[in-house]
Amino acid sequence: MNTIESIEKRRSIRNFKNDEISKEIVEDILNCGRLAPSAKNRQPWYFVIVKGKTKDRIADLMIDYTNNNDDTIERKRIGYASSVNPTANVIKQVPILVLILREKNDNWIVGDNLSIGACVENMCLRATDLGIGSLWIRDTVYVASDVAKMLGHEAMELNCALALGYANQKPKQRARKDLKDIIEWYDE
Ligand SMILES: Cc1cc2nc3c(=O)[nH]c(=O)nc-3n(C[C@H](O)[C@H](O)[C@H](O)COP(=O)(O)O)c2cc1C
């Protein structure tokens, strides 16, 4: 698949088959993340791959979070945390969850976050190439410190996660803003 095909075909997948993905395929995808550009070439990512009970414990932490936290009115108004439970259910269903951790460093928050974005998009596109469905996940943010502690990685923070599995759905392309509404040219 060429680049434009992967970009156009990629979808967020929230319904996966039970089929396992081979370690070789997972590592191929992670390798494409590793090759992403990063601010100051800091490569601020560290991948922890979780399956089975460990993965389910993360989903349970997220469900406990929504059950036990009366979130702020403002967050409720904008629906900020409303997808946590649905995302936790996707995590339970998917065979592989890649956790993307970052060393805590207050001086590099913006650069590191942008770099991790490039890394995860590379992985989503490579997954598409290989016929693997993916879901980029930020809803783990509410339980980030619990997850880092659970994995024995307190010196790092959980930035986001990537669910990987064979898709059991074929979503249509989701709406995008028109190019004309989001660009502005200054020719001179
Ligand atoms: C940084 C980032 C975080 C996301 N977090 C979640 C998430 O936690 N749960 C979820 O269901 N989808 C999540 N998504 C998927 C978006 O909802 C999705 O990309 C968007 O609706 C457009 O759909 P598409 O990816 O199929 O084009 C996230 C996407 C990005 C880029």
Ligand as a Chemical Component Dictionary entry (heavy atoms), coordinates in Angstrom:
data_LIG
# 
_chem_comp.id                   LIG 
_chem_comp.type                 NON-POLYMER 
_chem_comp.pdbx_formal_charge   0 
_chem_comp.three_letter_code    LIG 
# 
loop_
_chem_comp_atom.comp_id 
_chem_comp_atom.atom_id 
_chem_comp_atom.alt_atom_id 
_chem_comp_atom.type_symbol 
_chem_comp_atom.charge 
_chem_comp_atom.model_Cartn_x 
_chem_comp_atom.model_Cartn_y 
_chem_comp_atom.model_Cartn_z 
_chem_comp_atom.pdbx_ordinal 
LIG C1  C1  C 0 -4.805  11.518 20.168 1  
LIG C2  C2  C 0 -6.059  10.705 19.933 2  
LIG C3  C3  C 0 -6.706  10.144 21.002 3  
LIG C4  C4  C 0 -7.857  9.363  20.819 4  
LIG N1  N1  N 0 -8.441  8.764  21.906 5  
LIG C5  C5  C 0 -9.512  7.974  21.732 6  
LIG C6  C6  C 0 -10.059 7.269  22.834 7  
LIG O1  O1  O 0 -9.576  7.336  23.967 8  
LIG N2  N2  N 0 -11.159 6.489  22.604 9  
LIG C7  C7  C 0 -11.699 6.354  21.349 10 
LIG O2  O2  O 0 -12.679 5.626  21.201 11 
LIG N3  N3  N 0 -11.175 7.000  20.277 12 
LIG C8  C8  C 0 -10.090 7.788  20.438 13 
LIG N4  N4  N 0 -9.515  8.410  19.349 14 
LIG C9  C9  C 0 -10.064 8.193  18.008 15 
LIG C10 C10 C 0 -10.825 9.416  17.468 16 
LIG O3  O3  O 0 -12.089 9.492  18.088 17 
LIG C11 C11 C 0 -10.929 9.288  15.955 18 
LIG O4  O4  O 0 -9.639  9.393  15.384 19 
LIG C12 C12 C 0 -11.816 10.349 15.300 20 
LIG O5  O5  O 0 -13.140 10.245 15.757 21 
LIG C13 C13 C 0 -11.815 10.246 13.765 22 
LIG O6  O6  O 0 -12.168 8.930  13.341 23 
LIG P1  P1  P 0 -11.181 8.055  12.432 24 
LIG O7  O7  O 0 -9.921  7.814  13.246 25 
LIG O8  O8  O 0 -11.883 6.775  12.126 26 
LIG O9  O9  O 0 -10.880 8.841  11.201 27 
LIG C14 C14 C 0 -8.380  9.197  19.518 28 
LIG C15 C15 C 0 -7.708  9.761  18.427 29 
LIG C16 C16 C 0 -6.564  10.499 18.626 30 
LIG C17 C17 C 0 -5.825  11.055 17.431 31 
# 
loop_
_chem_comp_bond.comp_id 
_chem_comp_bond.atom_id_1 
_chem_comp_bond.atom_id_2 
_chem_comp_bond.value_order 
_chem_comp_bond.pdbx_ordinal 
LIG C1  C2  SING 1  
LIG C2  C3  SING 2  
LIG C2  C16 DOUB 3  
LIG C3  C4  DOUB 4  
LIG C4  N1  SING 5  
LIG C4  C14 SING 6  
LIG N1  C5  DOUB 7  
LIG C5  C6  SING 8  
LIG C5  C8  SING 9  
LIG C6  O1  DOUB 10 
LIG C6  N2  SING 11 
LIG N2  C7  SING 12 
LIG C7  O2  DOUB 13 
LIG C7  N3  SING 14 
LIG N3  C8  DOUB 15 
LIG C8  N4  SING 16 
LIG N4  C9  SING 17 
LIG N4  C14 SING 18 
LIG C9  C10 SING 19 
LIG C10 O3  SING 20 
LIG C10 C11 SING 21 
LIG C11 O4  SING 22 
LIG C11 C12 SING 23 
LIG C12 O5  SING 24 
LIG C12 C13 SING 25 
LIG C13 O6  SING 26 
LIG O6  P1  SING 27 
LIG P1  O7  DOUB 28 
LIG P1  O8  SING 29 
LIG P1  O9  SING 30 
LIG C14 C15 DOUB 31 
LIG C15 C16 SING 32 
LIG C16 C17 SING 33 
# 
